């Protein structure tokens, strides 16, 4: 059980605090890094506190307990708009955010992926841009993040054991000449940081009861609170960010658990609400000075929404596999993550083991399907192996988060609409990935092979992107908004492009670097 010493409180009119909106990978890490410097922070989390004893080893109750289920709408040609029109994203509304739900894959971006425009060139229909920061600058912060998170195969930490799902992938990888191991995972392979090694329960997505998987819920946030420089407020749904006549952020208003509107003053505000809620908040904070929303002089707030090119391949075999036993995702093939235009697309993709429980498999294998083929697949569940395909998708100005013209949430705020159309590069990459995943399983005797469409998005990126020039994006290389010097973006929405790798390690890396920068600015009284 995490030790939440939340006895320290700050006055609502204390304008010396840093207000952090969101407690996930970005917000929770930033809170601890600042608190360790002696900087006072107030963390506002829209969800409730659910700790390890509360987690359900049952997919649907866990989904209901942890997920962000506030109404959203969708538009565009992506299949999610048809299959899950009010659930485009699979993220969490709970202390720790989506670090409670994530699988733990912790991969560094490749150097060329920070310079997508330079390496890929200008693609029709894509809004590519080089990051204003490169791999060499981030490398030491990646090292610090890997140590903080206990990432396997770094810092002399052993890899996780391979379950049957991994063994099937590994055998297929050998047939195709691919490299394959149990990956760089922020899941303890042995006792570390006061947390036990992985017990191979197989419920990583439902919250790790043992705390072996890194989450800000039981690492960063308790550590921040123990400094006496942090306060965590739960069930605090932020409504607006306020500013003064000079255009500087002065605090936020939020709805508490009883629905009361509360104002918290601030010296600096950092937004880490995920790539849907972060732009939604900036747009909902429009004022006479900022009629198009805060930090939006470029018109880029909400634009360039990315969700990664995804899809899954599952296969059945004569002998049982029991893929659900052991770590949900602990097998990675990196070979196709390279940039090689001879395949018919730019960028690349990772192949990662993935298992869903039977309830989720029934929901996601072929949404809406029924009949002999579907029930036949379900009957073979114990004989299934599966992988997730995750690759770089192209930012598009038209893929965006906007405010709904009519629909409001429980607090009377306009809800977000998420519009998305696959870029032709995404479609070509997905087809290549489906073929390679199918080849891998066929090479080891698969009986039936299933191409599974993308799930509601777990990797939500862009919408408040970094840029060297103010007219091209929302924030600079430190997440500091171009328009408002004491307003920062601290989550995956600051990503300029998506890269092929799972984003959490990079979000934590940027948060460590951002906290260092904020501390410097505060000491210099530049903010």
C-alpha positions, -999 to 999 in steps of 0.1 A, spaced: 0 0 0 14 34 -10 21 57 20 0 88 12 11 113 38 -12 140 25 -12 161 57 5 191 40 -21 216 27 -17 249 9 -41 278 10 -63 284 -20 -49 320 -22 -12 309 -20 1 322 -52 36 308 -46 27 272 -55 31 253 -87 -2 238 -98 1 205 -117 -30 192 -135 -29 154 -137 -9 128 -117 2 104 -144 36 98 -160 42 135 -167 24 152 -138 33 127 -111 70 127 -121 71 165 -124 55 168 -89 81 147 -73 111 162 -91 99 197 -81 91 187 -45 126 172 -41 140 206 -50 119 222 -22 94 237 -46 58 236 -33 33 219 -56 -4 212 -56 -14 182 -78 -50 183 -90 -63 149 -101 -97 145 -117 -100 109 -105 -102 92 -71 -75 73 -52 -75 36 -59 -46 18 -44 -32 -17 -48 -57 -35 -25 -86 -20 -45 -75 -34 -79 -98 -60 -96 -85 -91 -112 -114 -89 -135 -113 -69 -167 -147 -52 -169 -149 -41 -132 -113 -29 -134 -121 -10 -166 -151 7 -149 -130 15 -118 -100 31 -135 -109 44 -170 -118 79 -181 -154 73 -190 -166 109 -193 -185 113 -226 -165 121 -257 -175 121 -294 -156 111 -325 -155 120 -362 -135 110 -392 -129 78 -411 -111 58 -385 -128 26 -374 -129 37 -338 -156 63 -348 -178 34 -358 -169 8 -332 -164 30 -301 -178 64 -309 -178 76 -273 -146 58 -262 -119 69 -286 -92 65 -258 -84 39 -232 -69 61 -205 -74 64 -168 -91 87 -144 -75 78 -111 -44 88 -91 -14 77 -111 -33 82 -143 -26 58 -171 6 46 -153 -18 24 -134 -30 8 -166 0 8 -189 19 -24 -198 53 -11 -188 71 -11 -222 99 15 -219 117 21 -251 139 51 -261 130 70 -292 156 66 -320 178 96 -329 162 99 -364 127 100 -349 134 134 -334 140 148 -369 111 133 -388 108 161 -413 146 160 -421 146 123 -425 112 116 -441 108 148 -461 76 167 -466 48 141 -470 15 151 -486 -12 153 -460 12 152 -431 22 181 -408 58 169 -401 82 190 -380 116 183 -364 116 183 -326 133 214 -311 154 189 -289 174 159 -301 184 125 -288 219 136 -276 203 163 -254 178 138 -239 201 108 -235 213 116 -199 177 122 -189 167 89 -205 193 73 -183 178 90 -152 143 79 -162 153 43 -167 170 42 -133 140 59 -116 116 34 -133 137 3 -129 136 -5 -166 148 -40 -173 180 -46 -194 193 -12 -182 214 -4 -152 223 -41 -148 186 -50 -142 178 -85 -156 151 -90 -181 117 -105 -172 111 -142 -178 93 -152 -210 58 -167 -208 43 -190 -234 31 -160 -255 67 -148 -256 80 -183 -265 57 -185 -295 68 -151 -307 105 -159 -301 102 -191 -321 85 -173 -350 111 -145 -348 139 -170 -352 123 -184 -383 120 -149 -398 155 -138 -387 142 -112 -362 157 -104 -328 134 -109 -299 137 -106 -261 114 -98 -232 121 -61 -237 129 -30 -217 101 -30 -192 94 -8 -161 84 -39 -142 107 -52 -115 124 -85 -124 136 -86 -88 130 -67 -56 140 -31 -62 131 3 -47 112 -14 -19 89 -31 -44 88 -68 -52 97 -85 -84 69 -94 -109 46 -122 -97 34 -130 -133 -3 -126 -124 -12 -114 -159 -34 -84 -148 -10 -56 -158 -38 -35 -174 -59 -38 -143 -34 -23 -119 -4 -41 -104 -14 -53 -69 21 -61 -60 36 -27 -71 62 -45 -93 52 -23 -123 63 13 -120 35 38 -115 34 73 -101 7 60 -78 31 43 -55 65 58 -65 66 95 -74 35 108 -56 42 93 -22 78 104 -24 66 139 -33 42 140 -4 69 129 21 90 160 13 63 182 29 63 203 -3 34 186 -21 -3 183 -17 -25 159 -37 -62 168 -43 -83 140 -58 -117 143 -76 -106 178 -87 -117 184 -123 -101 215 -136 -124 239 -154 -102 268 -165 -68 282 -163 -69 319 -153 -45 347 -162 -39 384 -154 -38 415 -176 -2 407 -187 -13 373 -200 5 354 -172 -13 324 -156 -25 332 -121 -42 299 -111 -70 275 -119 -106 269 -111 -117 233 -105 -148 213 -94 -142 194 -62 -158 161 -53 -190 178 -42 -193 198 -74 -182 231 -59 -161 254 -80 -129 262 -62 -101 286 -72 -64 278 -66 -39 305 -72 -5 296 -86 29 310 -95 31 285 -124 7 260 -140 17 227 -156 -9 208 -176 -6 170 -178 -41 158 -186 -33 136 -216 -36 146 -252 -74 149 -251 -80 168 -218 -49 191 -221 -60 208 -253 -96 207 -241 -87 226 -210 -67 252 -230 -96 257 -254 -121 259 -225 -99 286 -210 -105 311 -238 -107 347 -227 -109 382 -243 -71 382 -244 -69 347 -258 -102 343 -278 -90 310 -294 -79 294 -262 -47 297 -241 -13 293 -258 -30 291 -291 -17 320 -312 -4 294 -336 -38 278 -340 -21 245 -332 -38 237 -299 -57 204 -305 -42 198 -339 -17 170 -349 -35 144 -327 -16 111 -330 -25 77 -316 2 55 -332 -4 32 -360 -18 1 -343 -34 -32 -349 -30 -67 -335 -24 -102 -349 -37 -133 -330 -32 -169 -339 -44 -202 -327 -23 -234 -323 -29 -271 -319 -14 -271 -284 -26 -247 -256 -7 -214 -251 -25 -198 -222 -12 -164 -233 -30 -147 -204 -6 -163 -179 24 -140 -171 32 -105 -180 7 -89 -204 34 -74 -226 70 -87 -223 82 -97 -257 95 -72 -283 108 -74 -319 124 -41 -329 136 -50 -364 108 -33 -382 112 0 -362 138 12 -386 132 38 -413 134 20 -447 113 34 -475 117 2 -496 88 -12 -476 65 15 -490 63 39 -460 84 61 -438 91 54 -402 87 20 -386 69 -1 -361 75 -24 -331 60 -59 -326 51 -65 -290 35 -95 -273 0 -87 -260 -27 -108 -243 -62 -98 -235 -85 -116 -211 -115 -135 -225 -139 -106 -218 -118 -80 -236 -110 -105 -264 -147 -109 -270 -151 -71 -272 -121 -62 -293 -113 -92 -316 -138 -81 -342 -161 -54 -327 -198 -61 -334 -191 -96 -349 -211 -127 -342 -216 -161 -358 -195 -192 -364 -162 -176 -371 -163 -154 -340 -175 -181 -317 -149 -205 -332 -122 -180 -323 -135 -177 -287 -136 -214 -284 -99 -215 -292 -90 -188 -267 -67 -210 -246 -48 -219 -277 -41 -183 -288 -10 -163 -290 -11 -126 -298 9 -95 -306 3 -57 -308 17 -37 -337 27 -2 -328 43 23 -352 49 59 -360 18 77 -374 19 109 -392 7 142 -376 -20 159 -395 -34 193 -389 -69 180 -395 -65 153 -369 -75 173 -339 -94 177 -306 -120 204 -306 -149 214 -283 -183 200 -291 -207 227 -302 -236 214 -281 -228 186 -257 -216 194 -221 -201 172 -194 -214 168 -158 -199 202 -149 -215 220 -178 -182 222 -198 -181 215 -235 -169 179 -241 -141 171 -266 -146 157 -301 -117 137 -314 -114 137 -352 -90 113 -369 -83 100 -404 -55 75 -411 -27 89 -433 -19 67 -463 15 61 -447 -3 46 -416 -24 24 -438 7 11 -457 25 5 -425 -4 -14 -409 -7 -37 -439 30 -45 -438 28 -51 -401 -3 -74 -405 16 -94 -431 48 -98 -410 29 -107 -379 9 -133 -398 41 -147 -414 57 -150 -380 28 -171 -366 25 -191 -398 61 -200 -396 55 -219 -363 24 -237 -374 -5 -214 -367 -39 -229 -373 -60 -197 -377 -47 -161 -379 -67 -131 -370 -61 -95 -380 -75 -74 -352 -84 -37 -358 -70 -9 -335 -84 -7 -300 -94 26 -283 -62 46 -281 -38 42 -252 -10 62 -268 -25 97 -273 1 122 -285 5 156 -301 -23 183 -298 1 208 -280 33 201 -298 68 214 -293 83 237 -319 113 258 -324 92 286 -338 61 299 -321 40 299 -352 45 261 -357 34 248 -323 23 254 -287 54 250 -265 92 251 -267 117 223 -261 110 224 -223 72 223 -227 70 260 -218 42 275 -239 53 301 -264 25 325 -254 25 323 -216 59 319 -199 45 304 -167 23 278 -184 38 244 -192 27 213 -211 39 182 -192 25 152 -210 25 134 -243 6 162 -260 39 181 -263 53 154 -287 62 169 -320 59 135 -337 50 101 -323 81 79 -331 74 42 -332 81 35 -295 57 34 -265 57 69 -251 58 67 -214 96 65 -209 99 97 -231 72 115 -211 90 107 -178 123 118 -194 109 151 -205 93 157 -171 127 152 -153 143 177 -177 113 201 -174 115 201 -136 152 209 -138 144 238 -161 115 251 -140 136 250 -109 162 271 -126 137 296 -139 121 300 -105 154 306 -88 162 333 -114 127 346 -108 121 344 -146 86 329 -139 
